[in-house]
Amino acid sequence: MEVLGAGKQRGRAAYYGGEEYTPELSPKIKVEVLAPAEHCEWLVGVVGDAARTGEVGDGKVWVVAVESVLRIRMGEVGREAV
């Protein structure tokens, strides 16, 4: 997803119409992955390796437990819905 956010690179000057300004929000990319718990450690490593540039703004990876999933169209619940 393309999103906007404020990070440590905030304050970097940008130009629009020949005028310098300091944007409050910078364009970011957000990636969401829903996977079984046993794949989480591997996925964190893969995403981290793929996204790492060594520059400010590389981002973060965090894992959140999902209590329940429902595929609305099919009525599937739990792992079947994933």
C-alpha positions in Angstrom: 0.0 0.0 0.0 1.1 3.5 -0.6 0.8 5.5 2.6 2.0 8.7 4.2 4.0 8.9 7.4 6.5 10.9 9.4 9.8 9.3 10.3 13.3 10.3 11.2 13.9 11.7 7.7 11.3 14.3 8.5 12.4 17.8 7.8 14.1 17.0 4.5 13.5 19.9 2.1 11.4 19.2 -1.0 10.5 21.4 -3.9 7.1 22.1 -5.6 6.6 24.7 -8.3 10.2 25.9 -7.8 9.5 26.7 -4.1 11.2 24.9 -1.2 9.0 23.5 1.5 9.3 21.0 4.3 6.7 18.2 4.0 5.0 17.1 7.1 4.3 13.6 5.7 6.5 11.6 3.4 5.4 8.9 1.0 5.9 5.3 2.4 5.1 1.8 1.3 3.3 -0.5 3.7 3.3 -4.3 3.3 0.9 -6.5 5.2 1.3 -10.3 5.3 -1.0 -12.8 7.0 0.7 -16.1 7.6 0.6 -19.0 10.0 2.7 -18.5 13.2 5.2 -21.1 12.2 6.3 -19.0 9.2 6.6 -15.7 11.0 10.3 -15.8 12.0 11.2 -16.8 8.4 9.0 -14.0 6.9 10.5 -11.4 9.2 13.9 -12.3 7.9 12.9 -12.3 4.3 11.2 -9.0 4.5 14.0 -7.4 6.5 16.6 -8.6 4.0 14.6 -7.4 1.0 13.9 -4.0 2.5 17.3 -3.2 4.1 19.2 -0.4 2.3 21.2 0.8 5.4 19.6 4.3 5.1 17.3 6.2 7.4 13.7 5.2 6.5 14.2 1.5 5.9 11.2 0.9 8.1 10.2 -1.7 10.7 8.8 -5.2 10.8 6.4 -6.2 13.5 4.4 -9.3 14.2 0.8 -9.2 15.6 -1.2 -12.2 16.6 -4.5 -12.6 14.7 -7.2 -14.0 16.9 -9.7 -14.8 14.2 -10.1 -14.6 10.4 -13.3 -14.8 8.5 -13.5 -15.0 4.7 -16.8 -13.2 4.2 -17.8 -14.5 0.8 -17.2 -18.2 1.6 -17.9 -18.1 5.3 -14.6 -19.8 6.1 -13.1 -19.2 9.5 -9.6 -19.7 10.8 -6.8 -21.2 8.8 -9.2 -22.1 6.0 -9.9 -18.4 5.5 -6.2 -17.6 5.1 
